[in-house]
Amino acid sequence: MTKIIIFRIAIFTIFLLLSYLLSANYQDMIGFALVLSVGLIHGANDLLIIKKNSKFTSNYSQFSPFFAYIGVVILGFTFFYFFPSYALITFIIVSIYHFGEQHLEAIPITRSLKNNYRVISILSHGIILFTIIYLNNIKTVNNVFLSFKI
């Protein structure tokens, strides 16, 4: 196993243990701190990935990915405001794919692997991850779904 995979497994195990050892208040504080630190870095990293994969080279066009990213965020807020139930389901599906993709990024995948199998493996990994999160917080998840009338 590569060092990054071992590191990810260790971090996952530590936070899983902390979820059983710490009260809900401490978990919330840690969660907010992580969103404000790692979440912001993650968003900035998304922008760097978009910029790296972008075909544009002029100074003007370098702002295009940023404005597109902000546009997607605003569209997401608008979607949640007008269609909260559909937006939540869409958010879950996109998150499943995104987390599966991010976690499998460290695993070297050969070019011979067909795109269909790659998508299936990404979705499977994301579904497993979300299932673990949801089952460990089933009461909260049910309350959220009920508040969205799902």
KOLSE-375160 format. One record per residue: residue in one letter; residue number from 1; x, y, z of N, C-alpha, C in turn. Coordinates in nm, 4 decimals, m for minus. Layout:
BEGIN
REC res   n      n.x      n.y      n.z     ca.x     ca.y     ca.z      c.x      c.y      c.z
REC   a NUM        X        Y        Z        X        Y        Z        X        Y        Z
...
//
This chain:
BEGIN
REC res   n      n.x      n.y      n.z     ca.x     ca.y     ca.z      c.x      c.y      c.z
REC   m   1   0.0831  m0.1183   0.0000   0.0000   0.0000   0.0000   0.0876   0.1248   0.0000
REC   t   2   0.0376   0.2252  m0.0675   0.1135   0.3497  m0.0700   0.0940   0.4244   0.0619
REC   k   3   0.1835   0.5184   0.0888   0.1777   0.5948   0.2133   0.0490   0.6757   0.2244
REC   i   4   0.0013   0.7288   0.1129  m0.1202   0.8107   0.1174  m0.2412   0.7263   0.1557
REC   i   5  m0.2484   0.6041   0.1076  m0.3605   0.5165   0.1425  m0.3540   0.4809   0.2909
REC   i   6  m0.2356   0.4500   0.3411  m0.2194   0.4189   0.4834  m0.2574   0.5394   0.5681
REC   f   7  m0.2165   0.6591   0.5245  m0.2510   0.7821   0.5963  m0.4017   0.8025   0.5996
REC   r   8  m0.4681   0.7824   0.4874  m0.6138   0.8001   0.4809  m0.6854   0.7003   0.5708
REC   i   9  m0.6394   0.5761   0.5717  m0.7001   0.4754   0.6578  m0.6810   0.5131   0.8048
REC   a  10  m0.5639   0.5617   0.8400  m0.5359   0.6022   0.9777  m0.6259   0.7180   1.0193
REC   i  11  m0.6376   0.8199   0.9353  m0.7229   0.9353   0.9668  m0.8679   0.8918   0.9821
REC   f  12  m0.9148   0.8070   0.8910  m1.0523   0.7570   0.8972  m1.0756   0.6820   1.0282
REC   t  13  m0.9817   0.5977   1.0670  m0.9936   0.5194   1.1900  m0.9945   0.6099   1.3132
REC   i  14  m0.9082   0.7101   1.3136  m0.9028   0.8035   1.4268  m1.0358   0.8770   1.4426
REC   f  15  m1.0903   0.9283   1.3322  m1.2158   1.0021   1.3421  m1.3336   0.9107   1.3734
REC   l  16  m1.3284   0.7871   1.3281  m1.4328   0.6909   1.3636  m1.4305   0.6642   1.5137
REC   l  17  m1.3118   0.6458   1.5695  m1.2989   0.6265   1.7144  m1.3438   0.7501   1.7918
REC   l  18  m1.3043   0.8686   1.7438  m1.3456   0.9917   1.8104  m1.4974   1.0090   1.8102
REC   s  19  m1.5631   0.9615   1.7050  m1.7087   0.9743   1.6984  m1.7778   0.8934   1.8078
REC   y  20  m1.7149   0.7874   1.8533  m1.7719   0.7083   1.9620  m1.7297   0.7594   2.0995
REC   l  21  m1.6175   0.8289   2.1074  m1.5641   0.8715   2.2358  m1.6067   1.0120   2.2770
REC   l  22  m1.6342   1.0991   2.1800  m1.6648   1.2390   2.2111  m1.8152   1.2648   2.2092
REC   s  23  m1.8565   1.3629   2.2880  m1.9974   1.4015   2.2896  m2.0329   1.4731   2.1590
REC   a  24  m2.1624   1.4892   2.1380  m2.2102   1.5536   2.0151  m2.1610   1.6971   2.0050
REC   n  25  m2.1524   1.7682   2.1170  m2.1056   1.9075   2.1137  m1.9617   1.9164   2.0641
REC   y  26  m1.8749   1.8296   2.1147  m1.7356   1.8304   2.0701  m1.7246   1.7883   1.9235
REC   q  27  m1.8071   1.6916   1.8833  m1.8062   1.6503   1.7430  m1.8485   1.7654   1.6531
REC   d  28  m1.9498   1.8418   1.6962  m1.9937   1.9581   1.6178  m1.8833   2.0618   1.6065
REC   m  29  m1.8140   2.0889   1.7174  m1.7048   2.1876   1.7145  m1.5931   2.1427   1.6213
REC   i  30  m1.5571   2.0159   1.6273  m1.4536   1.9631   1.5379  m1.5013   1.9711   1.3930
REC   g  31  m1.6276   1.9370   1.3695  m1.6833   1.9438   1.2345  m1.6797   2.0835   1.1768
REC   f  32  m1.7211   2.1828   1.2559  m1.7171   2.3219   1.2091  m1.5741   2.3663   1.1812
REC   a  33  m1.4830   2.3294   1.2689  m1.3418   2.3662   1.2481  m1.2882   2.3030   1.1200
REC   l  34  m1.3249   2.1784   1.0944  m1.2775   2.1113   0.9728  m1.3383   2.1729   0.8473
REC   v  35  m1.4664   2.2093   0.8535  m1.5293   2.2724   0.7375  m1.4619   2.4056   0.7075
REC   l  36  m1.4349   2.4839   0.8124  m1.3741   2.6148   0.7921  m1.2268   2.6074   0.7540
REC   s  37  m1.1614   2.4971   0.7807  m1.0194   2.4845   0.7452  m1.0030   2.3944   0.6230
REC   v  38  m1.0269   2.2678   0.6398  m1.0074   2.1721   0.5306  m1.1068   2.1962   0.4175
REC   g  39  m1.2304   2.2347   0.4523  m1.3318   2.2599   0.3494  m1.2934   2.3734   0.2562
REC   l  40  m1.2399   2.4812   0.3136  m1.1960   2.5938   0.2305  m1.0772   2.5549   0.1429
REC   i  41  m0.9850   2.4786   0.2002  m0.8699   2.4318   0.1218  m0.9166   2.3389   0.0108
REC   h  42  m1.0151   2.2551   0.0414  m1.0690   2.1625  m0.0592  m1.1303   2.2400  m0.1759
REC   g  43  m1.2057   2.3463  m0.1449  m1.2639   2.4286  m0.2505  m1.1570   2.4965  m0.3347
REC   a  44  m1.0528   2.5452  m0.2681  m0.9419   2.6081  m0.3417  m0.8711   2.5046  m0.4288
REC   n  45  m0.8584   2.3828  m0.3778  m0.7961   2.2763  m0.4557  m0.8808   2.2422  m0.5788
REC   d  46  m1.0131   2.2433  m0.5627  m1.1010   2.2213  m0.6780  m1.0748   2.3258  m0.7860
REC   l  47  m1.0568   2.4514  m0.7436  m1.0287   2.5577  m0.8404  m0.8946   2.5356  m0.9106
REC   l  48  m0.7944   2.4886  m0.8359  m0.6635   2.4602  m0.8981  m0.6742   2.3459  m0.9988
REC   i  49  m0.7540   2.2447  m0.9663  m0.7737   2.1318  m1.0590  m0.8439   2.1801  m1.1852
REC   i  50  m0.9461   2.2650  m1.1681  m1.0165   2.3199  m1.2846  m0.9201   2.4023  m1.3695
REC   k  51  m0.8398   2.4845  m1.3042  m0.7439   2.5689  m1.3768  m0.6413   2.4826  m1.4503
REC   k  52  m0.5941   2.3769  m1.3848  m0.4940   2.2889  m1.4454  m0.5501   2.2182  m1.5686
REC   n  53  m0.6752   2.1765  m1.5620  m0.7371   2.1039  m1.6730  m0.7994   2.1952  m1.7776
REC   s  54  m0.7960   2.3262  m1.7507  m0.8561   2.4226  m1.8413  m0.7650   2.4471  m1.9609
REC   k  55  m0.8250   2.4756  m2.0730  m0.7496   2.5020  m2.1961  m0.7142   2.6498  m2.2112
REC   f  56  m0.7689   2.7346  m2.1240  m0.7497   2.8780  m2.1371  m0.6135   2.9202  m2.0830
REC   t  57  m0.5518   3.0200  m2.1484  m0.4190   3.0647  m2.1057  m0.4117   3.2145  m2.0780
REC   s  58  m0.5039   3.2946  m2.1274  m0.4962   3.4389  m2.1062  m0.5344   3.4736  m1.9622
REC   n  59  m0.4937   3.5937  m1.9181  m0.5273   3.6377  m1.7820  m0.6775   3.6483  m1.7611
REC   y  60  m0.7487   3.6967  m1.8627  m0.8943   3.7094  m1.8526  m0.9594   3.5727  m1.8344
REC   s  61  m0.9137   3.4761  m1.9110  m0.9772   3.3447  m1.9066  m0.9410   3.2666  m1.7808
REC   q  62  m0.8393   3.3108  m1.7069  m0.8056   3.2429  m1.5823  m0.9111   3.2687  m1.4751
REC   f  63  m0.9867   3.3766  m1.4888  m1.0946   3.4044  m1.3946  m1.2213   3.3264  m1.4282
REC   s  64  m1.2315   3.2754  m1.5502  m1.3511   3.2026  m1.5922  m1.3818   3.0826  m1.5026
REC   p  65  m1.2826   2.9980  m1.4698  m1.3140   2.8852  m1.3802  m1.3653   2.9321  m1.2435
REC   f  66  m1.3086   3.0411  m1.1914  m1.3530   3.0931  m1.0621  m1.4996   3.1358  m1.0691
REC   f  67  m1.5342   3.2111  m1.1735  m1.6725   3.2579  m1.1858  m1.7676   3.1418  m1.2136
REC   a  68  m1.7224   3.0427  m1.2884  m1.8050   2.9240  m1.3112  m1.8280   2.8489  m1.1797
REC   y  69  m1.7229   2.8377  m1.0981  m1.7330   2.7706  m0.9683  m1.8304   2.8453  m0.8773
REC   i  70  m1.8176   2.9774  m0.8710  m1.9088   3.0598  m0.7911  m2.0513   3.0477  m0.8454
REC   g  71  m2.0650   3.0417  m0.9777  m2.1967   3.0251  m1.0387  m2.2620   2.8940  m0.9991
REC   v  72  m2.1845   2.7874  m0.9941  m2.2377   2.6579  m0.9522  m2.2824   2.6639  m0.8059
REC   v  73  m2.2047   2.7310  m0.7217  m2.2416   2.7462  m0.5799  m2.3730   2.8241  m0.5676
REC   i  74  m2.3845   2.9342  m0.6394  m2.5073   3.0147  m0.6350  m2.6254   2.9349  m0.6898
REC   l  75  m2.6024   2.8609  m0.7969  m2.7076   2.7753  m0.8528  m2.7514   2.6711  m0.7503
REC   g  76  m2.6545   2.6150  m0.6770  m2.6871   2.5178  m0.5723  m2.7718   2.5781  m0.4624
REC   f  77  m2.7345   2.6990  m0.4168  m2.8142   2.7682  m0.3145  m2.9556   2.7943  m0.3651
REC   t  78  m2.9666   2.8406  m0.4889  m3.0978   2.8685  m0.5476  m3.1809   2.7418  m0.5582
REC   f  79  m3.1182   2.6336  m0.6029  m3.1857   2.5045  m0.6155  m3.2367   2.4583  m0.4787
REC   f  80  m3.1542   2.4734  m0.3751  m3.1958   2.4363  m0.2396  m3.3110   2.5237  m0.1899
REC   y  81  m3.3116   2.6484  m0.2274  m3.4168   2.7392  m0.1816  m3.5521   2.7049  m0.2439
REC   f  82  m3.5539   2.6798  m0.3767  m3.6798   2.6577  m0.4460  m3.7241   2.5115  m0.4485
REC   f  83  m3.6300   2.4181  m0.4524  m3.6621   2.2752  m0.4599  m3.5785   2.1974  m0.3580
REC   p  84  m3.6022   2.2165  m0.2285  m3.5122   2.1594  m0.1277  m3.5017   2.0071  m0.1316
REC   s  85  m3.6118   1.9371  m0.1526  m3.6072   1.7899  m0.1527  m3.5237   1.7374  m0.2696
REC   y  86  m3.5498   1.7905  m0.3884  m3.4735   1.7477  m0.5062  m3.3269   1.7883  m0.4948
REC   a  87  m3.3045   1.9054  m0.4384  m3.1670   1.9536  m0.4221  m3.0902   1.8639  m0.3262
REC   l  88  m3.1539   1.8198  m0.2191  m3.0864   1.7320  m0.1236  m3.0506   1.5986  m0.1885
REC   i  89  m3.1436   1.5412  m0.2629  m3.1160   1.4142  m0.3319  m3.0042   1.4327  m0.4342
REC   t  90  m3.0086   1.5424  m0.5101  m2.9030   1.5715  m0.6081  m2.7689   1.5895  m0.5375
REC   f  91  m2.7692   1.6614  m0.4257  m2.6470   1.6831  m0.3486  m2.5893   1.5495  m0.3015
REC   i  92  m2.6728   1.4604  m0.2550  m2.6259   1.3296  m0.2077  m2.5637   1.2505  m0.3217
REC   i  93  m2.6287   1.2489  m0.4366  m2.5771   1.1733  m0.5522  m2.4433   1.2302  m0.5992
REC   v  94  m2.4360   1.3630  m0.6114  m2.3106   1.4262  m0.6535  m2.2011   1.4019  m0.5493
REC   s  95  m2.2375   1.4094  m0.4213  m2.1397   1.3858  m0.3146  m2.0890   1.2426  m0.3154
REC   i  96  m2.1771   1.1478  m0.3402  m2.1351   1.0071  m0.3493  m2.0296   0.9920  m0.4581
REC   y  97  m2.0561   1.0480  m0.5752  m1.9592   1.0388  m0.6843  m1.8296   1.1109  m0.6478
REC   h  98  m1.8420   1.2316  m0.5934  m1.7243   1.3133  m0.5614  m1.6357   1.2450  m0.4573
REC   f  99  m1.6954   1.1941  m0.3495  m1.6157   1.1272  m0.2468  m1.5542   0.9986  m0.2988
REC   g 100  m1.6289   0.9235  m0.3777  m1.5726   0.8023  m0.4364  m1.4554   0.8332  m0.5269
REC   e 101  m1.4681   0.9388  m0.6055  m1.3610   0.9797  m0.6962  m1.2382   1.0259  m0.6184
REC   q 102  m1.2602   1.1055  m0.5148  m1.1480   1.1572  m0.4360  m1.0748   1.0458  m0.3637
REC   h 103  m1.1466   0.9493  m0.3097  m1.0827   0.8412  m0.2357  m1.0095   0.7452  m0.3287
REC   l 104  m1.0610   0.7261  m0.4481  m0.9959   0.6328  m0.5404  m0.8857   0.6986  m0.6217
REC   e 105  m0.8695   0.8286  m0.6071  m0.7664   0.9008  m0.6822  m0.6261   0.8504  m0.6473
REC   a 106  m0.6048   0.8107  m0.5232  m0.4721   0.7670  m0.4779  m0.4371   0.6273  m0.5280
REC   i 107  m0.5378   0.5523  m0.5702  m0.5127   0.4161  m0.6170  m0.4800   0.4206  m0.7655
REC   p 108  m0.3633   0.3712  m0.8052  m0.3294   0.3738  m0.9478  m0.4219   0.2810  m1.0276
REC   i 109  m0.4881   0.3383  m1.1261  m0.5785   0.2606  m1.2108  m0.5201   0.2597  m1.3512
REC   t 110  m0.5095   0.1414  m1.4082  m0.4492   0.1298  m1.5406  m0.5404   0.1907  m1.6453
REC   r 111  m0.4803   0.2332  m1.7540  m0.5568   0.2930  m1.8638  m0.6487   0.1897  m1.9301
REC   s 112  m0.6177   0.0620  m1.9145  m0.6990  m0.0395  m1.9799  m0.8348  m0.0580  m1.9125
REC   l 113  m0.8485  m0.0044  m1.7910  m0.9761  m0.0139  m1.7214  m1.0778   0.0734  m1.7930
REC   k 114  m1.1847   0.0129  m1.8363  m1.2845   0.0862  m1.9121  m1.3533   0.1898  m1.8238
REC   n 115  m1.4002   0.2966  m1.8875  m1.4657   0.4045  m1.8141  m1.5857   0.3562  m1.7330
REC   n 116  m1.6615   0.2597  m1.7892  m1.7779   0.2081  m1.7172  m1.7371   0.1463  m1.5846
REC   y 117  m1.6290   0.0684  m1.5843  m1.5839   0.0049  m1.4611  m1.5302   0.1088  m1.3630
REC   r 118  m1.4667   0.2107  m1.4153  m1.4162   0.3179  m1.3292  m1.5329   0.3892  m1.2607
REC   v 119  m1.6363   0.4236  m1.3365  m1.7530   0.4907  m1.2794  m1.8210   0.4001  m1.1766
REC   i 120  m1.8340   0.2728  m1.2087  m1.8959   0.1779  m1.1141  m1.8143   0.1687  m0.9863
REC   s 121  m1.6820   0.1630  m0.9975  m1.5990   0.1538  m0.8771  m1.6057   0.2832  m0.7964
REC   i 122  m1.6101   0.3984  m0.8633  m1.6220   0.5267  m0.7939  m1.7553   0.5339  m0.7192
REC   l 123  m1.8646   0.4998  m0.7874  m1.9964   0.5047  m0.7242  m2.0074   0.4042  m0.6097
REC   s 124  m1.9526   0.2853  m0.6288  m1.9574   0.1836  m0.5232  m1.8842   0.2316  m0.3988
REC   h 125  m1.7667   0.2881  m0.4168  m1.6893   0.3376  m0.3037  m1.7629   0.4519  m0.2335
REC   g 126  m1.8186   0.5429  m0.3115  m1.8940   0.6539  m0.2530  m2.0173   0.6071  m0.1781
REC   i 127  m2.0878   0.5082  m0.2340  m2.2068   0.4545  m0.1673  m2.1682   0.3881  m0.0352
REC   i 128  m2.0596   0.3125  m0.0347  m2.0142   0.2480   0.0892  m1.9796   0.3533   0.1934
REC   l 129  m1.9072   0.4573   0.1524  m1.8681   0.5635   0.2449  m1.9905   0.6333   0.3024
REC   f 130  m2.0849   0.6699   0.2172  m2.2048   0.7380   0.2657  m2.2909   0.6467   0.3516
REC   t 131  m2.2970   0.5194   0.3195  m2.3728   0.4251   0.4013  m2.3153   0.4184   0.5424
REC   i 132  m2.1823   0.4153   0.5531  m2.1183   0.4139   0.6856  m2.1535   0.5413   0.7620
REC   i 133  m2.1445   0.6545   0.6951  m2.1757   0.7822   0.7614  m2.3223   0.7856   0.8036
REC   y 134  m2.4115   0.7463   0.7146  m2.5543   0.7522   0.7453  m2.5932   0.6547   0.8552
REC   l 135  m2.5410   0.5334   0.8509  m2.5781   0.4356   0.9525  m2.5266   0.4745   1.0906
REC   n 136  m2.4143   0.5437   1.0973  m2.3629   0.5893   1.2267  m2.4376   0.7114   1.2785
REC   n 137  m2.5183   0.7737   1.1941  m2.5953   0.8927   1.2335  m2.7401   0.8798   1.1865
REC   i 138  m2.7960   0.7621   1.2012  m2.9260   0.7323   1.1406  m3.0384   0.8223   1.1921
REC   k 139  m3.0380   0.8558   1.3213  m3.1447   0.9420   1.3747  m3.1383   1.0807   1.3122
REC   t 140  m3.0200   1.1360   1.3031  m3.0033   1.2689   1.2434  m3.0409   1.2663   1.0959
REC   v 141  m2.9960   1.1636   1.0248  m3.0274   1.1512   0.8821  m3.1781   1.1413   0.8622
REC   n 142  m3.2456   1.0616   0.9448  m3.3916   1.0499   0.9339  m3.4596   1.1829   0.9613
REC   n 143  m3.4101   1.2577   1.0605  m3.4680   1.3892   1.0895  m3.4498   1.4853   0.9730
REC   v 144  m3.3325   1.4819   0.9112  m3.3079   1.5689   0.7947  m3.4007   1.5305   0.6809
REC   f 145  m3.4120   1.4005   0.6526  m3.5011   1.3567   0.5445  m3.6471   1.3948   0.5736
REC   l 146  m3.6884   1.3803   0.6997  m3.8250   1.4182   0.7351  m3.8469   1.5682   0.7206
REC   s 147  m3.7481   1.6482   0.7575  m3.7639   1.7934   0.7435  m3.7682   1.8363   0.5976
REC   f 148  m3.7097   1.7570   0.5100  m3.7157   1.7860   0.3656  m3.8329   1.7138   0.2986
REC   k 149  m3.9130   1.6454   0.3802  m4.0299   1.5692   0.3315  m3.9893   1.4601   0.2317
REC   i 150  m3.8787   1.3902   0.2636  m3.8335   1.2792   0.1793  m3.8671   1.1507   0.2512
//
